[in-house]
């Protein structure tokens, strides 16, 4: 399945939720942040930005990969 996403910066890593409804992206090396996208209805093929998480991590020497956690 293909989805369209317009991002102005580099994507460092991505993770897909177990149910396939959400995509988590680690975006930008300059100002690192996580962005959560709702993949919505498969017919629309448009990913909608739900939330941005910033200020919690820095990428200097190592690249941080994003992932969905458990309970």
N, C-alpha and C positions, 0 to 999 in steps of 0.2 A: 504494500500500500504506500502511496506517495502522498506527502503533505507539503504545502507551501508555507514557508516561514521567511519573513523579512527581518534579517539581523544586520546591524550596521558594524558589528565587531566580530572578532574571531570566536569560534566555538571551540573550547578546549576539550570538553567531553560531554557525553549525553548518557542518560539512563531512561529506560522505558519502564513504567509501572507494570506489575504482574498482570493486571487486567487489560493493559494496552490503552488505557484512557488518558494517561498523563505522561508527559515527557519533561525530564529535568535536565537543564543544560547549564554547564559551567561556562560562562561567557566572559571574554576579555582577559587579556593578560595585564593591561594597564590598570584597570579598575575592576578587580575580580568580583563577580556576583553570580548567584544562582538564579535562574529563571524557570518558573514552573508553567508549563503550557498544557491546556486542556485540548486534547485532540478532537473532542466533540464527535459529531456525527461523521461517519466515514464518507457519506455522500458529499459533504461540503468540502472536504479535504483542506480545510483551513484550520491552522492551529491558533488558539486564542491564548494570549498571555494572561495568566491568572494572578501571579504574584512574583515579586522580585525579592531576593534575600541578599543583602549586602552588609559589609562591615564585619563579617565573622571569620574571614580567612584571608590570608595573603599568599601569593605565589611568588617565591623568589628563586630558591635553588631547586625546588621540586614542583612537579605538576600535580595538582590535586584533582582526583577523579570524583565525580558526583555519583550518588547511589541512593536508592530508596531503602530506608531502614525498617526494622521490625518493631515489635512492641517494646 
